[in-house]
Amino acid sequence: MIDKLIRATAADGGIRAVGVITTNLTEEARRKHNLSYVATAALGRSMASGLLLASSMKKEGSRVNIHVKGDGPLGTILADAGLDGTVRGYVQNPQVELPPNSQGKLDVGQAVGHNGYLHVVRDVGYGQPYSSTVELISGEVGEDIANYLVVSEQTPSALLVGVFVGANGVTAAGGVLLQIMPKAARDQSLVTLLESRISQLSGFTPLLRAGKTLREIMEQLLGDLDLFIFPEFHQVKFHCGCSFNRVLGALKMLGEAELQDMIEKDEGAEAVCQFCAEVYQANETQLTQLIADLKAE
């Protein structure tokens, strides 16, 4: 099953729904960063949430940056997602592992931490990016993102994200976001209904593992509310825009003295991209050229 995102409306346009499958891209992130089970779940939920949030943006090049900083052992979690369907991310302490919680599930809440902050930056493609920070309420990521939408964006929302990872890697990942549009936001019964529908589900990944498609999941949630699923879908993928030229540009910013020190002590320089774990190496000749460029400038 390919990774993809679909959009829908219901209740005469009063409900906006988005669903995304991120199984393959979450597995790619797991392999690139050598993530533990619980770190895979935390980052996978964050990346799926980022794609769901970015899907409502309008201008080409728009992106959403989700920064989770709790007091748990995973440390910082960062996911960066775009309207174009690309996403990347990393976990500060990727190999932390914890025992399952009391329900026998991966204890993401404990690994992230119950105290801390969720910082969301929306770059709409022009002007200054919009940013907002809210306190974590559980560390489970999905609940925290839904709380952010209510508190910061005043949009009643229900969000369900999940990742199933086993001995053979990630076999199911993704999520669904339901939001009440402004014209229907005063209808408290509609808000209560959405929360009830989400709470009745056993989770998102069990549905995928049972063979349910995004369309079938939408039908299960909203099929009796005049559901309309847009026919087109959007492919999503793990993608990082880092490059060797960007690394050279970053090294150049260190200045002549630092570059000369790298040449004398290490005979080169090595840089690792936080987002995709790609390793870049600049040799002595390339560093010497950077110094020459700085002198010429």
C-alpha positions as CSV (number, residue, x, y, z in Angstrom):
1,M,0.0,0.0,0.0
2,I,1.5,3.3,-1.0
3,D,1.7,6.3,1.3
4,K,-1.0,8.8,0.5
5,L,-3.3,11.5,1.8
6,I,-7.0,12.0,1.0
7,R,-9.4,14.8,1.8
8,A,-13.1,14.8,2.5
9,T,-16.0,16.9,3.8
10,A,-19.1,16.0,5.7
11,A,-22.2,17.5,7.4
12,D,-22.8,19.9,4.4
13,G,-19.3,21.2,4.6
14,G,-19.3,21.7,8.3
15,I,-16.7,19.0,8.8
16,R,-13.3,18.8,7.2
17,A,-11.6,15.4,7.2
18,V,-8.1,14.3,6.1
19,G,-6.6,10.8,6.3
20,V,-3.0,9.8,5.6
21,I,-1.1,6.5,5.4
22,T,2.6,6.9,6.3
23,T,3.8,3.3,6.7
24,N,6.6,3.4,4.2
25,L,8.0,6.8,5.1
26,T,7.9,6.0,8.8
27,E,9.9,2.8,8.1
28,E,12.4,4.8,6.1
29,A,12.8,7.2,9.0
30,R,13.2,4.2,11.4
31,R,16.0,2.8,9.2
32,K,17.8,6.1,8.6
33,H,17.9,7.0,12.2
34,N,18.2,3.5,13.7
35,L,15.1,4.3,15.9
36,S,14.0,2.2,18.8
37,Y,10.4,0.9,18.9
38,V,9.1,3.8,21.0
39,A,11.1,6.4,19.2
40,T,9.7,5.1,15.9
41,A,6.2,5.5,17.2
42,A,6.8,9.0,18.6
43,L,8.4,10.3,15.4
44,G,5.9,8.5,13.2
45,R,3.0,10.1,15.0
46,S,4.7,13.5,14.7
47,M,5.3,13.2,11.0
48,A,1.8,12.0,10.3
49,S,0.4,14.9,12.3
50,G,2.6,17.3,10.3
51,L,1.3,16.1,7.0
52,L,-2.3,16.3,8.2
53,L,-1.8,19.9,9.4
54,A,0.1,20.9,6.2
55,S,-2.7,19.6,4.0
56,S,-4.9,22.6,4.8
57,M,-2.4,25.2,3.7
58,K,-2.9,26.9,0.3
59,K,0.3,28.4,-1.1
60,E,2.9,26.2,-2.8
61,G,6.0,25.8,-0.6
62,S,4.0,26.1,2.6
63,R,5.3,23.9,5.5
64,V,4.5,23.0,9.1
65,N,7.2,22.4,11.7
66,I,6.3,20.4,14.8
67,H,8.7,20.6,17.8
68,V,7.9,18.4,20.8
69,K,10.0,19.0,23.9
70,G,8.9,16.9,26.9
71,D,10.7,15.9,30.1
72,G,10.9,12.2,29.0
73,P,14.1,10.4,27.8
74,L,13.5,10.8,24.1
75,G,14.3,14.5,24.4
76,T,13.4,16.7,21.4
77,I,11.3,15.4,18.6
78,L,11.0,17.5,15.4
79,A,8.9,16.9,12.3
80,D,8.9,19.1,9.2
81,A,6.1,18.6,6.7
82,G,5.1,20.3,3.5
83,L,1.9,20.9,1.4
84,D,3.8,19.1,-1.3
85,G,3.6,15.8,0.7
86,T,7.2,15.7,1.8
87,V,8.1,15.1,5.4
88,R,11.3,14.6,7.5
89,G,12.1,14.5,11.1
90,Y,14.4,13.3,13.9
91,V,14.5,12.3,17.6
92,Q,17.2,13.6,19.9
93,N,17.8,10.3,21.6
94,P,16.7,7.8,19.0
95,Q,17.7,4.5,20.8
96,V,15.8,5.1,24.0
97,E,13.5,2.1,24.8
98,L,10.8,1.7,27.5
99,P,8.7,-1.2,28.7
100,P,5.1,-1.3,27.3
101,N,2.4,0.6,29.2
102,S,-0.4,-0.9,31.3
103,Q,-2.4,-1.6,28.1
104,G,0.6,-3.4,26.6
105,K,1.3,-0.7,24.0
106,L,4.4,1.4,23.3
107,D,4.6,4.0,26.1
108,V,5.0,7.1,23.9
109,G,3.6,9.3,26.6
110,Q,6.2,8.3,29.1
111,A,9.0,8.4,26.6
112,V,8.1,11.9,25.4
113,G,7.2,13.1,28.9
114,H,4.0,14.5,30.4
115,N,5.5,17.9,31.1
116,G,6.9,20.2,28.4
117,Y,5.9,22.1,25.3
118,L,4.6,21.6,21.8
119,H,5.8,24.3,19.4
120,V,4.2,24.6,16.0
121,V,5.4,26.9,13.2
122,R,3.4,27.4,10.1
123,D,5.3,28.9,7.1
124,V,2.6,29.9,4.7
125,G,5.0,30.8,1.9
126,Y,5.1,34.5,2.4
127,G,5.7,37.0,5.2
128,Q,6.6,35.9,8.7
129,P,5.8,32.3,9.8
130,Y,3.1,31.9,12.3
131,S,4.2,30.2,15.5
132,S,2.4,29.0,18.7
133,T,3.4,27.1,21.8
134,V,1.2,25.1,24.1
135,E,1.9,22.9,27.1
136,L,1.9,19.2,26.6
137,I,-1.2,17.4,28.1
138,S,-0.1,13.8,27.7
139,G,3.0,13.4,25.6
140,E,1.1,11.0,23.3
141,V,1.5,13.5,20.4
142,G,-1.9,13.0,18.8
143,E,-3.7,14.3,21.9
144,D,-1.2,17.2,22.2
145,I,-1.7,18.2,18.5
146,A,-5.5,18.1,18.9
147,N,-5.2,20.3,22.0
148,Y,-3.0,22.8,20.1
149,L,-5.6,23.1,17.4
150,V,-8.3,23.9,19.9
151,V,-6.3,26.2,22.1
152,S,-4.1,28.0,19.5
153,E,-6.2,27.9,16.4
154,Q,-9.7,27.8,18.0
155,T,-10.6,24.9,15.7
156,P,-12.5,22.0,17.4
157,S,-10.6,18.9,16.3
158,A,-10.4,15.2,16.7
159,L,-7.1,13.6,15.8
160,L,-6.1,9.9,15.7
161,V,-2.5,8.9,14.7
162,G,-0.7,5.7,15.2
163,V,2.3,3.6,14.3
164,F,2.6,-0.2,14.6
165,V,6.2,-1.4,14.6
166,G,7.4,-5.0,15.2
167,A,10.5,-7.1,14.6
168,N,10.2,-6.6,10.9
169,G,9.9,-2.9,11.1
170,V,6.9,-0.6,10.6
171,T,3.8,-2.4,9.1
172,A,1.2,0.3,9.6
173,A,1.3,4.0,10.3
174,G,-0.8,7.1,9.6
175,G,-3.7,9.0,11.0
176,V,-7.0,10.9,10.5
177,L,-7.9,14.5,11.4
178,L,-11.5,15.7,11.7
179,Q,-12.2,19.4,12.2
180,I,-15.3,21.5,12.6
181,M,-15.4,24.4,10.2
182,P,-16.1,27.9,11.5
183,K,-19.7,27.9,10.1
184,A,-20.5,24.8,12.2
185,A,-18.3,25.4,15.2
186,R,-21.2,26.6,17.3
187,D,-22.9,23.2,17.0
188,Q,-21.6,21.6,20.2
189,S,-23.5,18.4,19.3
190,L,-21.3,18.0,16.2
191,V,-18.1,18.4,18.2
192,T,-19.3,15.8,20.7
193,L,-20.2,13.5,17.9
194,L,-16.8,13.6,16.3
195,E,-15.0,13.0,19.7
196,S,-17.3,10.1,20.2
197,R,-16.6,8.6,16.8
198,I,-12.9,8.8,17.3
199,S,-13.0,7.4,20.8
200,Q,-15.0,4.4,19.6
201,L,-12.1,3.3,17.3
202,S,-9.6,0.9,18.7
203,G,-6.9,2.9,17.1
204,F,-5.8,3.9,13.6
205,T,-3.2,1.2,12.9
206,P,-5.5,-1.8,13.8
207,L,-7.8,-0.6,11.0
208,L,-4.9,-0.6,8.5
209,R,-3.7,-3.9,9.7
210,A,-7.2,-5.3,9.2
211,G,-7.0,-4.3,5.6
212,K,-9.1,-1.1,5.8
213,T,-8.5,1.6,3.2
214,L,-8.5,5.3,4.0
215,R,-11.8,5.5,2.1
216,E,-13.3,2.8,4.3
217,I,-12.1,4.4,7.5
218,M,-13.7,7.7,6.4
219,E,-16.9,5.9,5.6
220,Q,-16.9,4.3,9.1
221,L,-16.4,7.6,10.7
222,L,-18.6,9.9,8.6
223,G,-20.6,7.8,6.2
224,D,-23.9,8.8,7.7
225,L,-23.1,12.5,7.6
226,D,-23.3,13.3,3.9
227,L,-19.7,12.3,3.4
228,F,-17.9,13.5,0.2
229,I,-14.4,12.1,-0.5
230,F,-12.4,14.1,-3.1
231,P,-11.5,11.7,-5.9
232,E,-7.8,12.7,-6.1
233,F,-5.2,11.6,-3.6
234,H,-1.8,13.0,-2.9
235,Q,1.3,10.8,-2.5
236,V,3.4,11.5,0.6
237,K,7.0,10.6,1.2
238,F,10.1,11.0,3.4
239,H,12.3,13.6,1.8
240,C,15.1,15.8,3.0
241,G,16.4,18.7,0.9
242,C,19.9,18.6,2.3
243,S,22.8,18.5,-0.2
244,F,26.6,18.7,-0.3
245,N,26.5,22.2,-1.6
246,R,24.4,23.3,1.4
247,V,26.9,21.6,3.7
248,L,29.7,23.5,2.1
249,G,27.7,26.7,2.6
250,A,27.3,26.0,6.3
251,L,31.0,25.2,6.7
252,K,31.9,28.5,5.0
253,M,30.0,30.3,7.6
254,L,32.5,29.0,10.2
255,G,35.1,31.4,9.0
256,E,38.7,31.1,7.8
257,A,40.3,30.3,11.2
258,E,37.9,27.4,12.0
259,L,38.3,26.0,8.5
260,Q,42.1,26.1,8.7
261,D,41.9,24.4,12.1
262,M,39.9,21.6,10.5
263,I,42.5,21.2,7.8
264,E,45.4,21.0,10.2
265,K,43.8,18.7,12.8
266,D,41.4,16.5,10.8
267,E,42.5,17.0,7.2
268,G,38.8,17.6,6.3
269,A,35.4,17.9,7.9
270,E,32.4,15.6,8.3
271,A,28.8,16.7,8.7
272,V,25.7,14.6,9.5
273,C,22.2,15.9,8.6
274,Q,19.9,15.7,11.6
275,F,16.8,15.1,9.5
276,C,18.0,12.2,7.3
277,A,21.3,11.0,8.9
278,E,23.1,11.5,5.5
279,V,26.9,11.8,6.1
280,Y,28.8,14.5,4.1
281,Q,32.6,14.7,4.0
282,A,34.6,17.6,2.8
283,N,38.2,17.0,2.0
284,E,41.2,19.2,2.5
285,T,41.1,20.6,-1.0
286,Q,37.4,21.6,-0.7
287,L,38.1,23.3,2.6
288,T,41.0,25.1,1.1
289,Q,38.8,26.4,-1.7
290,L,36.3,27.7,0.9
291,I,39.1,29.6,2.6
292,A,40.1,31.0,-0.8
293,D,36.5,32.1,-1.5
294,L,36.3,33.9,1.8
295,K,39.5,35.8,1.1
296,A,38.3,36.7,-2.3
297,E,35.1,38.1,-0.8
